[in-house]
């Protein structure tokens, strides 16, 4: 079995990192787990003894055959050969009550589709996942991981940060060097843990908030008010910025999530240009 570039396969071989991933998942004997892209099952083999059920979704047909040979006799293992982004998990699990409604996600996902996978797992600002997971532990590219946990006034803070932090608490579990994989990727990696939750004070108009974030970071070098003036006149924006303590020279990465929500709530009273 050789990793395939078309599927972005890099198999984790470092035993210590595998242990840290499982520890971060904090598995209980009753937990049902979703694993995306199990590869050759290095992580799967650690999940099965600790969880009530593990559903692994793998797109590579040859790897599916390999997984069946190695784990097919485990009563708490179920394999779905599919593209996770296209798969209807609930429909598939209709005939497998033991595996229905997984509450935790543990996965080493392909880096080139991290954004779409996050959107499917969490939902979006205006359409959150109606059945959020209890926790999501992912091995991803460090550059993306840095953006998920970023704070305002840092280079990594951006639209992805806000979209994810609106829906979940995010933390770094551990760094993962290229040598931990076969073959070695050209980038650093990181394990992150996301805990989906509703905000105490969500946006009054989540769809507007999503639009403001998209437009506000359309050109990161521009000041936020200049990005938004295509939607609202500066005569509207400037006094609201002042009231919310947002500098007229502020860029999007200098405005925290609470301020973004407050800005959205205030602008909701005005029609867009």
C-alpha positions as a Markdown table, in Angstrom:
| # | Residue | x | y | z |
|---|---|---|---|---|
| 1 | Unk | 0.0 | 0.0 | 0.0 |
| 2 | Unk | 1.4 | 3.4 | -1.0 |
| 3 | Unk | -0.1 | 6.8 | -0.2 |
| 4 | Unk | -1.8 | 8.5 | -3.1 |
| 5 | Unk | -1.2 | 12.1 | -3.9 |
| 6 | Unk | -4.7 | 12.5 | -5.4 |
| 7 | Unk | -6.2 | 11.9 | -2.0 |
| 8 | Unk | -3.7 | 13.9 | -0.1 |
| 9 | Unk | -2.6 | 10.9 | 1.9 |
| 10 | Unk | 0.1 | 11.2 | 4.5 |
| 11 | Unk | -0.1 | 8.4 | 7.1 |
| 12 | Unk | 0.7 | 9.2 | 10.7 |
| 13 | Unk | 3.3 | 6.8 | 12.1 |
| 14 | Unk | 4.4 | 8.5 | 15.3 |
| 15 | Unk | 3.0 | 6.5 | 18.2 |
| 16 | Unk | 3.3 | 9.3 | 20.7 |
| 17 | Unk | 1.2 | 11.6 | 18.5 |
| 18 | Unk | -1.4 | 8.9 | 18.0 |
| 19 | Unk | -1.7 | 8.5 | 21.8 |
| 20 | Unk | -2.1 | 12.3 | 22.2 |
| 21 | Unk | -4.9 | 12.4 | 19.6 |
| 22 | Unk | -6.8 | 9.6 | 21.4 |
| 23 | Unk | -6.2 | 11.3 | 24.8 |
| 24 | Unk | -7.6 | 14.6 | 23.5 |
| 25 | Unk | -10.8 | 12.8 | 22.4 |
| 26 | Unk | -11.4 | 11.8 | 26.0 |
| 27 | Unk | -13.3 | 8.7 | 24.9 |
| 28 | Unk | -15.8 | 7.0 | 27.1 |
| 29 | Unk | -17.1 | 3.4 | 26.8 |
| 30 | Unk | -20.4 | 4.6 | 25.5 |
| 31 | Unk | -19.0 | 7.0 | 22.8 |
| 32 | Unk | -19.8 | 6.7 | 19.1 |
| 33 | Unk | -17.0 | 8.1 | 17.0 |
| 34 | Unk | -16.8 | 9.3 | 13.4 |
| 35 | Unk | -13.3 | 9.0 | 11.8 |
| 36 | Unk | -12.7 | 10.6 | 8.4 |
| 37 | Unk | -9.9 | 9.2 | 6.2 |
| 38 | Unk | -8.7 | 6.3 | 8.4 |
| 39 | Unk | -5.9 | 5.4 | 5.9 |
| 40 | Unk | -4.3 | 2.2 | 7.0 |
| 41 | Unk | -6.0 | 2.3 | 10.4 |
| 42 | Unk | -3.2 | 3.4 | 12.8 |
| 43 | Unk | -5.7 | 5.7 | 14.6 |
| 44 | Unk | -8.7 | 3.3 | 14.1 |
| 45 | Unk | -6.9 | 0.6 | 16.0 |
| 46 | Unk | -6.5 | 2.9 | 19.0 |
| 47 | Unk | -10.1 | 4.1 | 18.9 |
| 48 | Unk | -11.9 | 0.7 | 18.8 |
| 49 | Unk | -10.9 | -0.6 | 22.2 |
| 50 | Unk | -12.1 | 2.6 | 23.9 |
| 51 | Unk | -15.3 | 3.5 | 22.1 |
| 52 | Unk | -18.7 | 1.8 | 21.8 |
| 53 | Unk | -18.7 | 2.2 | 18.0 |
| 54 | Unk | -16.4 | 3.7 | 15.3 |
| 55 | Unk | -17.6 | 4.7 | 11.9 |
| 56 | Unk | -14.7 | 5.2 | 9.5 |
| 57 | Unk | -15.3 | 7.0 | 6.1 |
| 58 | Unk | -12.7 | 6.3 | 3.5 |
| 59 | Unk | -12.7 | 7.3 | -0.2 |
| 60 | Unk | -9.8 | 5.0 | -1.3 |
| 61 | Unk | -11.2 | 1.7 | -2.5 |
| 62 | Unk | -7.9 | -0.2 | -2.0 |
| 63 | Unk | -7.6 | 1.2 | 1.6 |
| 64 | Unk | -11.1 | 0.1 | 2.3 |
| 65 | Unk | -10.2 | -3.5 | 1.4 |
| 66 | Unk | -7.2 | -3.2 | 3.6 |
| 67 | Unk | -9.3 | -1.9 | 6.5 |
| 68 | Unk | -11.8 | -4.7 | 6.1 |
| 69 | Unk | -9.1 | -7.3 | 6.3 |
| 70 | Unk | -7.7 | -5.8 | 9.5 |
| 71 | Unk | -10.8 | -4.6 | 11.3 |
| 72 | Unk | -13.7 | -6.3 | 9.6 |
| 73 | Unk | -14.2 | -8.8 | 12.4 |
| 74 | Unk | -14.6 | -6.1 | 15.1 |
| 75 | Unk | -18.3 | -5.8 | 16.1 |
| 76 | Unk | -17.9 | -2.1 | 16.9 |
| 77 | Unk | -16.3 | -1.1 | 13.6 |
| 78 | Unk | -18.2 | 0.1 | 10.5 |
| 79 | Unk | -16.6 | 1.2 | 7.2 |
| 80 | Unk | -18.2 | 3.5 | 4.7 |
| 81 | Unk | -16.5 | 3.7 | 1.3 |
| 82 | Unk | -17.3 | 7.3 | 0.2 |
| 83 | Unk | -16.3 | 10.9 | -0.1 |
| 84 | Unk | -17.1 | 12.3 | 3.3 |
| 85 | Unk | -18.1 | 15.6 | 1.8 |
| 86 | Unk | -20.7 | 14.0 | -0.4 |
| 87 | Unk | -21.8 | 11.2 | 1.9 |
| 88 | Unk | -25.2 | 11.3 | 3.8 |
| 89 | Unk | -24.0 | 9.8 | 7.0 |
| 90 | Unk | -27.5 | 9.7 | 8.7 |
| 91 | Unk | -29.0 | 7.9 | 5.7 |
| 92 | Unk | -26.2 | 5.4 | 5.6 |
| 93 | Unk | -26.5 | 4.6 | 9.3 |
| 94 | Unk | -30.3 | 4.0 | 9.1 |
| 95 | Unk | -29.6 | 0.3 | 9.0 |
| 96 | Unk | -27.0 | 0.3 | 11.7 |
| 97 | Unk | -28.6 | 1.5 | 15.0 |
| 98 | Unk | -25.4 | 0.7 | 17.0 |
| 99 | Unk | -23.5 | 3.3 | 15.0 |
| 100 | Unk | -26.1 | 6.1 | 14.7 |
| 101 | Unk | -25.6 | 9.6 | 15.9 |
| 102 | Unk | -21.8 | 9.7 | 16.5 |
| 103 | Unk | -21.1 | 12.4 | 19.1 |
| 104 | Unk | -17.3 | 12.7 | 18.7 |
| 105 | Unk | -15.0 | 13.1 | 15.6 |
| 106 | Unk | -11.4 | 12.0 | 15.6 |
| 107 | Unk | -9.5 | 12.2 | 12.4 |
| 108 | Unk | -6.4 | 12.9 | 10.4 |
| 109 | Unk | -8.0 | 14.6 | 7.5 |
| 110 | Unk | -6.7 | 15.6 | 4.0 |
| 111 | Unk | -5.2 | 19.1 | 4.3 |
| 112 | Unk | -6.5 | 20.2 | 0.9 |
| 113 | Unk | -10.2 | 19.9 | 2.0 |
| 114 | Unk | -9.9 | 21.1 | 5.6 |
| 115 | Unk | -12.2 | 24.1 | 5.0 |
| 116 | Unk | -15.1 | 22.1 | 3.5 |
| 117 | Unk | -14.8 | 19.4 | 6.2 |
| 118 | Unk | -14.9 | 22.0 | 8.9 |
| 119 | Unk | -18.0 | 23.5 | 7.3 |
| 120 | Unk | -19.7 | 20.1 | 7.1 |
| 121 | Unk | -18.8 | 19.3 | 10.7 |
| 122 | Unk | -19.7 | 22.6 | 12.3 |
| 123 | Unk | -22.1 | 24.2 | 9.8 |
| 124 | Unk | -21.9 | 27.9 | 9.0 |
| 125 | Unk | -22.6 | 31.1 | 10.9 |
| 126 | Unk | -26.1 | 31.4 | 9.4 |
| 127 | Unk | -26.7 | 27.6 | 9.3 |
| 128 | Unk | -25.0 | 25.9 | 12.2 |
| 129 | Unk | -25.0 | 22.1 | 12.4 |
| 130 | Unk | -28.4 | 21.4 | 14.1 |
| 131 | Unk | -26.9 | 18.3 | 15.8 |
| 132 | Unk | -23.5 | 19.5 | 16.9 |
| 133 | Unk | -20.8 | 17.1 | 18.0 |
| 134 | Unk | -19.6 | 17.0 | 21.6 |
| 135 | Unk | -16.0 | 17.4 | 20.4 |
| 136 | Unk | -13.9 | 17.3 | 17.2 |
| 137 | Unk | -10.2 | 16.4 | 17.3 |
| 138 | Unk | -8.4 | 16.9 | 14.0 |
| 139 | Unk | -4.9 | 16.6 | 12.7 |
| 140 | Unk | -4.5 | 19.5 | 10.2 |
| 141 | Unk | -1.9 | 21.7 | 8.7 |
| 142 | Unk | -0.4 | 24.0 | 11.3 |
| 143 | Unk | -1.1 | 27.2 | 9.2 |
| 144 | Unk | -4.8 | 26.4 | 9.3 |
| 145 | Unk | -4.6 | 25.3 | 13.0 |
| 146 | Unk | -3.0 | 28.7 | 13.9 |
| 147 | Unk | -5.9 | 30.4 | 12.2 |
| 148 | Unk | -8.5 | 28.4 | 14.2 |
| 149 | Unk | -7.0 | 29.4 | 17.6 |
| 150 | Unk | -5.9 | 32.9 | 16.6 |
| 151 | Unk | -6.6 | 36.0 | 18.6 |
| 152 | Unk | -7.2 | 39.6 | 17.3 |
| 153 | Unk | -4.2 | 41.7 | 16.3 |
| 154 | Unk | -2.3 | 38.7 | 15.0 |
| 155 | Unk | -1.6 | 37.8 | 11.4 |
| 156 | Unk | -3.4 | 34.5 | 11.6 |
| 157 | Unk | -6.7 | 36.1 | 12.7 |
| 158 | Unk | -9.1 | 36.2 | 9.8 |
| 159 | Unk | -12.4 | 35.2 | 8.3 |
| 160 | Unk | -11.9 | 31.5 | 9.1 |
| 161 | Unk | -11.1 | 32.3 | 12.7 |
| 162 | Unk | -14.3 | 34.1 | 13.1 |
| 163 | Unk | -16.5 | 31.6 | 11.3 |
| 164 | Unk | -15.2 | 28.7 | 13.4 |
| 165 | Unk | -14.9 | 30.6 | 16.8 |
| 166 | Unk | -18.5 | 31.7 | 16.4 |
| 167 | Unk | -19.5 | 28.0 | 16.4 |
| 168 | Unk | -16.9 | 26.4 | 18.7 |
| 169 | Unk | -14.2 | 26.8 | 21.3 |
| 170 | Unk | -10.8 | 26.0 | 19.7 |
| 171 | Unk | -7.6 | 24.9 | 21.3 |
| 172 | Unk | -4.2 | 23.4 | 20.2 |
| 173 | Unk | -3.4 | 20.0 | 21.5 |
| 174 | Unk | 0.1 | 19.4 | 20.2 |
| 175 | Unk | 2.4 | 20.2 | 17.3 |
| 176 | Unk | 3.3 | 17.5 | 14.8 |
| 177 | Unk | 6.5 | 17.6 | 12.8 |
| 178 | Unk | 6.8 | 16.3 | 9.2 |
| 179 | Unk | 8.9 | 13.3 | 10.3 |
| 180 | Unk | 5.8 | 11.9 | 12.1 |
| 181 | Unk | 4.3 | 11.0 | 8.7 |
| 182 | Unk | 4.9 | 8.7 | 5.8 |
| 183 | Unk | 5.6 | 10.3 | 3.4 |
| 184 | Unk | 6.7 | 13.5 | 5.1 |
| 185 | Unk | 4.6 | 16.5 | 4.2 |
| 186 | Unk | 6.2 | 19.7 | 3.3 |
| 187 | Unk | 4.4 | 21.6 | 6.0 |
| 188 | Unk | 4.2 | 21.5 | 9.8 |
| 189 | Unk | 1.0 | 20.0 | 11.3 |
| 190 | Unk | -1.0 | 20.4 | 14.5 |
| 191 | Unk | -3.7 | 18.6 | 16.5 |
| 192 | Unk | -6.6 | 20.8 | 17.4 |
| 193 | Unk | -9.7 | 20.2 | 19.5 |
| 194 | Unk | -13.0 | 22.0 | 18.8 |
| 195 | Unk | -15.9 | 22.0 | 21.2 |
| 196 | Unk | -19.1 | 23.1 | 19.4 |
| 197 | Unk | -21.3 | 25.4 | 21.5 |
| 198 | Unk | -23.9 | 28.2 | 21.0 |
| 199 | Unk | -22.8 | 31.7 | 22.0 |
| 200 | Unk | -24.5 | 33.3 | 24.9 |
| 201 | Unk | -25.2 | 36.3 | 22.7 |
| 202 | Unk | -25.4 | 35.3 | 19.1 |
| 203 | Unk | -25.8 | 37.7 | 16.2 |
| 204 | Unk | -29.4 | 38.9 | 15.6 |
| 205 | Unk | -28.9 | 38.4 | 11.9 |
| 206 | Unk | -26.3 | 35.6 | 11.4 |
| 207 | Unk | -26.6 | 35.8 | 7.6 |
| 208 | Unk | -25.6 | 39.5 | 7.8 |
| 209 | Unk | -22.7 | 38.7 | 10.1 |
| 210 | Unk | -21.4 | 36.1 | 7.6 |
| 211 | Unk | -21.6 | 38.7 | 4.8 |
| 212 | Unk | -19.8 | 41.3 | 6.8 |
| 213 | Unk | -17.0 | 39.0 | 7.7 |
| 214 | Unk | -16.6 | 37.9 | 4.1 |
| 215 | Unk | -16.6 | 41.5 | 2.8 |
| 216 | Unk | -14.5 | 42.7 | 5.7 |
| 217 | Unk | -11.7 | 40.4 | 4.9 |
| 218 | Unk | -12.0 | 40.6 | 1.1 |
| 219 | Unk | -8.8 | 42.7 | 1.1 |
| 220 | Unk | -6.9 | 42.3 | 4.3 |
| 221 | Unk | -4.6 | 45.2 | 3.6 |
| 222 | Unk | -7.5 | 47.6 | 3.5 |
| 223 | Unk | -9.1 | 49.2 | 6.6 |
| 224 | Unk | -12.3 | 47.5 | 7.6 |
| 225 | Unk | -14.5 | 50.6 | 7.0 |
| 226 | Unk | -13.1 | 50.8 | 3.4 |
| 227 | Unk | -14.0 | 47.2 | 2.8 |
| 228 | Unk | -17.5 | 47.7 | 4.2 |
| 229 | Unk | -18.3 | 51.0 | 2.5 |
| 230 | Unk | -19.4 | 49.0 | -0.6 |
| 231 | Unk | -22.3 | 47.8 | 1.7 |
| 232 | Unk | -22.9 | 50.8 | 3.9 |
| 233 | Unk | -22.3 | 54.5 | 3.6 |
| 234 | Unk | -19.5 | 55.9 | 5.8 |
| 235 | Unk | -22.0 | 58.2 | 7.4 |
| 236 | Unk | -23.5 | 55.1 | 8.9 |
| 237 | Unk | -20.3 | 53.2 | 9.5 |
| 238 | Unk | -18.3 | 55.9 | 11.3 |
| 239 | Unk | -20.5 | 56.6 | 14.2 |
| 240 | Unk | -21.2 | 52.9 | 14.8 |
| 241 | Unk | -17.4 | 52.3 | 14.8 |
| 242 | Unk | -16.9 | 55.0 | 17.3 |
| 243 | Unk | -19.7 | 53.8 | 19.6 |
| 244 | Unk | -18.2 | 50.2 | 19.5 |
| 245 | Unk | -14.7 | 51.4 | 20.2 |
| 246 | Unk | -13.5 | 50.3 | 16.8 |
| 247 | Unk | -10.8 | 52.6 | 15.3 |
| 248 | Unk | -11.5 | 54.2 | 12.0 |
| 249 | Unk | -8.2 | 52.8 | 10.8 |
| 250 | Unk | -8.8 | 49.3 | 12.1 |
| 251 | Unk | -8.4 | 46.3 | 9.8 |
| 252 | Unk | -10.5 | 43.2 | 10.1 |
| 253 | Unk | -8.0 | 41.3 | 12.2 |
| 254 | Unk | -8.1 | 44.0 | 14.9 |
| 255 | Unk | -11.8 | 43.5 | 15.6 |
| 256 | Unk | -12.7 | 40.7 | 18.0 |
| 257 | Unk | -15.7 | 38.4 | 17.6 |
| 258 | Unk | -17.8 | 40.2 | 20.2 |
| 259 | Unk | -17.3 | 43.5 | 18.3 |
| 260 | Unk | -18.1 | 41.8 | 14.9 |
| 261 | Unk | -21.4 | 40.6 | 16.4 |
| 262 | Unk | -22.2 | 44.0 | 17.8 |
| 263 | Unk | -21.3 | 45.7 | 14.5 |
| 264 | Unk | -23.6 | 43.2 | 12.7 |
| 265 | Unk | -26.4 | 43.9 | 15.2 |
| 266 | Unk | -26.1 | 47.7 | 14.7 |
| 267 | Unk | -26.0 | 47.5 | 10.9 |
| 268 | Unk | -29.0 | 45.2 | 10.8 |
| 269 | Unk | -31.1 | 48.3 | 11.3 |
| 270 | Unk | -29.9 | 49.8 | 8.0 |
| 271 | Unk | -30.5 | 48.6 | 4.4 |
| 272 | Unk | -27.4 | 47.6 | 2.5 |
| 273 | Unk | -26.3 | 49.6 | -0.5 |
